[in-house]
Amino acid sequence: MKSTSSLGLLFCCLLFLFCFSPAAKAAEYPKEPVTIKLEGAKMPPVVFPHAVHVENQKIDCAKCHHKDAQDPKACTTCHGKEAKGSQPAARDAFHTRCQGCHKEMAAKGLKAPTKCTECHKK
């Protein structure tokens, strides 16, 4: 009897951990591509396909949503047009994260856009 209740408790704990884990949250990403448009930008907006990054590349949400991975918000929620203290401006944050990752992937021989017009399409 004691082992049955212990197994039940273990199962409930595992179920709880799964439901509140980052992997469970990753299933809740936007299914449609998101258009990233910065006010006053000289380049066209970027269409960001979460599915490619989450499903195909298996990138954890925390890689980009580093401050709010459990409840992701738009990057521009924290990163504005101008830098604030140690927080880079949105443009710089995108270029550092996105270009940096794409260049790392390309160096490994994987396909990733590295030229401006490959992400900023007219």
C-alpha positions as CSV (number, residue, x, y, z in Angstrom):
1,M,0.0,0.0,0.0
2,K,2.8,2.4,0.9
3,S,4.6,1.7,-2.4
4,T,1.4,2.5,-4.4
5,S,1.0,5.8,-2.7
6,S,4.7,6.6,-3.2
7,L,4.4,5.8,-6.9
8,G,1.3,8.0,-7.1
9,L,3.1,10.9,-5.4
10,L,6.1,10.5,-7.7
11,F,3.8,10.5,-10.8
12,C,2.1,13.7,-9.6
13,C,5.4,15.4,-9.0
14,L,6.7,14.4,-12.5
15,L,3.5,15.6,-14.1
16,F,3.7,18.9,-12.3
17,L,7.3,19.4,-13.3
18,F,6.5,18.6,-17.0
19,C,3.6,21.0,-17.1
20,F,5.6,23.9,-15.8
21,S,8.9,23.1,-17.5
22,P,10.4,25.2,-20.3
23,A,9.7,22.4,-22.8
24,A,6.0,22.6,-22.1
25,K,6.1,26.4,-22.5
26,A,8.0,26.0,-25.8
27,A,4.9,24.4,-27.2
28,E,3.1,27.7,-26.7
29,Y,5.2,29.8,-29.1
30,P,3.4,31.8,-31.9
31,K,2.7,29.3,-34.7
32,E,2.5,32.0,-37.3
33,P,5.7,34.0,-38.2
34,V,6.0,37.3,-36.2
35,T,7.0,40.5,-38.1
36,I,9.6,42.5,-36.2
37,K,9.5,46.1,-37.2
38,L,11.4,48.8,-35.4
39,E,10.2,52.3,-35.6
40,G,12.5,54.5,-37.7
41,A,14.4,51.5,-39.1
42,K,16.1,52.0,-42.5
43,M,15.8,48.3,-43.4
44,P,12.6,46.4,-44.1
45,P,11.0,44.5,-41.2
46,V,12.2,40.9,-40.4
47,V,9.7,38.0,-40.5
48,F,10.7,35.7,-37.7
49,P,9.4,32.1,-37.9
50,H,9.4,30.7,-34.4
51,A,8.6,27.2,-35.7
52,V,11.9,27.0,-37.6
53,H,13.8,28.0,-34.5
54,V,11.9,26.0,-31.9
55,E,10.9,22.9,-33.8
56,N,13.6,22.5,-36.5
57,Q,16.6,24.0,-34.7
58,K,15.5,23.0,-31.2
59,I,16.5,26.4,-29.8
60,D,15.4,26.9,-26.2
61,C,13.2,30.0,-25.8
62,A,15.6,31.3,-23.1
63,K,18.3,31.8,-25.7
64,C,16.4,34.9,-27.0
65,H,13.9,35.5,-24.2
66,H,16.7,35.5,-21.7
67,K,14.9,37.6,-19.0
68,D,11.4,36.2,-19.4
69,A,11.7,32.6,-20.7
70,Q,8.9,31.4,-18.5
71,D,6.5,34.0,-19.8
72,P,8.0,35.3,-23.1
73,K,7.2,38.8,-24.3
74,A,8.2,40.8,-27.4
75,C,11.9,41.7,-27.3
76,T,10.9,45.4,-27.6
77,T,9.2,45.1,-24.2
78,C,12.7,45.4,-22.6
79,H,14.8,46.7,-25.5
80,G,13.8,50.1,-26.8
81,K,15.0,52.3,-29.6
82,E,17.9,53.6,-27.5
83,A,20.2,51.7,-25.1
84,K,19.4,52.1,-21.4
85,G,22.4,51.5,-19.1
86,S,23.7,48.0,-19.8
87,Q,20.6,47.1,-21.8
88,P,21.3,47.4,-25.5
89,A,18.9,49.0,-28.0
90,A,16.6,46.6,-29.8
91,R,18.5,46.8,-33.0
92,D,21.8,46.0,-31.3
93,A,20.2,43.2,-29.3
94,F,18.7,41.6,-32.4
95,H,21.9,41.9,-34.3
96,T,24.0,40.5,-31.5
97,R,21.7,37.5,-30.8
98,C,20.5,36.7,-34.2
99,Q,23.5,37.4,-36.4
100,G,25.8,35.9,-33.8
101,C,23.8,32.6,-33.7
102,H,23.5,32.6,-37.5
103,K,27.2,33.1,-38.0
104,E,28.0,30.3,-35.5
105,M,25.7,28.0,-37.4
106,A,27.2,28.9,-40.8
107,A,30.7,28.3,-39.4
108,K,29.5,24.8,-38.5
109,G,28.3,24.3,-42.1
110,L,24.6,24.7,-41.3
111,K,22.3,26.8,-43.3
112,A,21.5,30.1,-41.7
113,P,21.0,33.6,-43.2
114,T,24.0,35.8,-42.6
115,K,23.5,38.7,-45.1
116,C,21.3,41.6,-44.2
117,T,18.9,41.1,-47.1
118,E,18.4,37.4,-46.2
119,C,16.4,38.5,-43.1
120,H,15.4,42.1,-44.1
121,K,13.4,41.2,-47.2
122,K,11.6,43.8,-49.3
